[in-house]
Amino acid sequence: MLPPAATPTRRTRWVTKRSGGWQSPRVVAVGEIGLDFYRDLSPRERQVEVLRLQLETAAEVGKPVAVHCREAHQRLLPLLEEWSRRLGGRLSEGRPLGVLHYFSGDTGLAKC
């Protein structure tokens, strides 16, 4: 697990270092990944950049994601929609793309 607000250097190393291990059958999902604009401990655009890398790596190895989203819905949802469309809404073998494990939006936003 690497919270979205972790430092940019640490996040980049995590993506690079962990991507090889994500192919293991013992790894069932990739997460926690996402965006956290509440505390702004890491630059927002850097969080987006690293999230894109994590989503693409998860798709390449066929693993669902556990997504964290705090005060970043307007930026996160279009990224997830684009990623979902490119993958046809499912991973290989019909597996779901993932779950939102933390969501600070309201009911109306959740229904989008």
C-alpha positions in Angstrom: 0.0 0.0 0.0 1.2 3.5 -0.8 -1.2 6.4 0.1 -1.7 8.9 -2.7 -0.2 11.7 -0.7 3.2 10.0 -0.3 6.2 11.9 -1.6 6.7 11.9 -5.4 10.1 10.2 -5.2 8.8 7.5 -3.0 5.7 6.9 -5.3 7.9 6.7 -8.4 10.2 4.2 -6.8 7.2 2.2 -5.6 5.7 1.9 -9.1 9.1 0.9 -10.6 10.0 -1.5 -7.9 6.6 -3.1 -7.4 5.4 -3.5 -10.9 7.5 -6.7 -11.4 5.9 -8.3 -8.3 2.4 -7.4 -9.4 2.4 -10.4 -11.8 2.6 -12.9 -8.9 -0.5 -15.0 -8.4 -0.4 -14.1 -4.7 -1.1 -10.4 -5.6 -4.8 -10.1 -6.1 -5.1 -6.4 -6.5 -3.1 -3.2 -6.8 -3.7 -0.6 -4.1 -4.1 1.6 -2.4 -3.7 4.0 -5.3 -5.6 7.2 -6.2 -5.7 10.9 -5.5 -5.8 12.8 -2.2 -6.2 16.6 -2.6 -7.3 17.1 1.0 -3.9 17.5 2.6 -1.9 18.4 -0.5 1.2 16.6 0.8 2.3 15.9 -2.8 1.8 18.1 -5.9 -1.5 17.3 -7.5 -0.2 16.8 -11.0 2.5 14.5 -9.7 -0.2 12.4 -8.0 -2.1 12.2 -11.3 1.1 11.2 -13.2 1.9 8.4 -10.8 -1.7 7.3 -10.7 -1.7 6.9 -14.5 1.4 4.7 -14.3 -0.2 2.6 -11.6 -3.4 2.1 -13.6 -1.5 1.2 -16.7 0.7 -1.3 -14.8 -2.3 -2.8 -13.1 -4.0 -3.3 -16.5 -0.9 -4.8 -18.0 -0.7 -7.5 -15.3 -4.5 -7.9 -15.2 -5.0 -6.9 -11.6 -8.0 -4.9 -10.2 -7.2 -1.7 -8.3 -8.3 -0.3 -4.9 -8.7 3.4 -5.4 -8.5 6.2 -2.8 -10.2 9.5 -3.6 -10.3 12.4 -1.2 -11.4 15.8 -2.4 -10.3 14.9 -5.9 -13.4 13.6 -7.6 -13.4 16.1 -10.5 -9.9 15.0 -11.5 -10.1 11.3 -10.7 -13.4 10.3 -12.3 -12.5 11.3 -15.8 -9.2 9.4 -15.5 -11.0 6.3 -14.3 -13.6 6.6 -17.1 -10.9 6.9 -19.8 -9.0 3.9 -18.3 -12.2 1.9 -18.1 -13.2 2.7 -21.7 -9.8 1.6 -23.0 -10.1 -1.7 -21.2 -13.7 -2.3 -22.2 -15.0 -2.0 -18.7 -13.3 -5.2 -17.5 -9.9 -6.8 -17.0 -9.0 -10.0 -18.8 -11.2 -13.0 -18.0 -14.1 -10.5 -17.2 -12.6 -9.5 -13.9 -13.8 -6.2 -12.5 -11.5 -3.2 -12.8 -11.5 -2.5 -9.0 -13.2 -0.7 -6.1 -13.2 2.7 -4.6 -12.0 2.0 -1.0 -12.2 5.6 0.1 -14.7 8.0 -1.4 -15.5 11.4 0.1 -18.2 12.4 -2.4 -21.9 12.4 -2.0 -24.6 9.8 -3.1 -25.2 11.7 -6.4 -21.6 11.6 -7.3 -21.3 7.9 -6.4 -24.1 7.1 -8.9 -22.2 8.6 -11.8 
